[in-house]
């Protein structure tokens, strides 16, 4: 087989899997791997979860698609469940994270339009990642993803992540033109960056004061990843808009944009839409995933195993000259290295049967399924310890 017919947007390892179960994957030669990537925070309840498998196969035998020209029972059920869990009021379903963020950005525009703002601006964060469509790319930071795509929509103001004074300055400069702030509670793609304590709460107050929508991109942090359903729940606040995708379908593509209060009332028939969004298959799987997380106590497990993993990584790697920082929340953990280690993900897989991810060149990112146990935590710590130390020799 050759990949010559594929556009070269990724540089995949020469490693291909044929089967997955729980926290494990098997390659074409039948070798077993511990998966600490989970398809980039997607397979949160593990691979081939029997209840996900039966939800998919039963629904496939009943009905896949009718379009949003008709009511879809599973869509309403999933929306009800998501609004209950989050405290937001209404949901629009998409097929991916970028699309869910596009939905949020359209809400911000409409919000501004209703306020009589002619050229509304959305504040975004330095080093943010919100997706690859033109709009979400414009909201994202970093030359690597933006290079060559000049002429992106320019209605964003970028401020340093975690810097409240910069938001005041933006207000002084742009005044009423600002209608919303869009941010990730923990920046995932840029290396698991946590906001300073109290930042989200202060931002919530600031948004209230200025009548800005607080829009949280929980595409990576949501659905139990950090030990709560949504990362904002650690801070005791509720956003006006939140986007989800990744873990919601455990591998079946689905995205969602939730909104509350005024923001939930902005769309009217015709102002937004999606052919596939909210189809019976994706929504039934979404309902099943949420049930599994509840019934298996996976929020508690993510919290407990996440704390253990973080503590064990500190014990194993603190003082290593090539390790600059270890940080994270729940099962979203980054290990920042002093410099990139060549072939790090390949070596971890080949020599230790461990799948890990590296972002921005030099931060190891661990995103295991929320189902991992103590023994698997130890396996991750041992594997990561060996690759990191091995690189120093
Ligand atoms: C993955 C991700 C996206 C993009 O999601 P896609 O499904 O790839 O479009 C957006 N924002 C965040 C924070 C993400 O982690």
Boltz pocket constraint, residues with backbone or C-beta under 6 A from the ligand:
constraints:
  - pocket:
      binder: B
      contacts: [[A, 95], [A, 96], [A, 97], [A, 98], [A, 99], [A, 101], [A, 129], [A, 130], [A, 131], [A, 132], [A, 184], [A, 186], [A, 188], [A, 189], [A, 217], [A, 218], [A, 219], [A, 220], [A, 245], [A, 246]]
      max_distance: 6.0
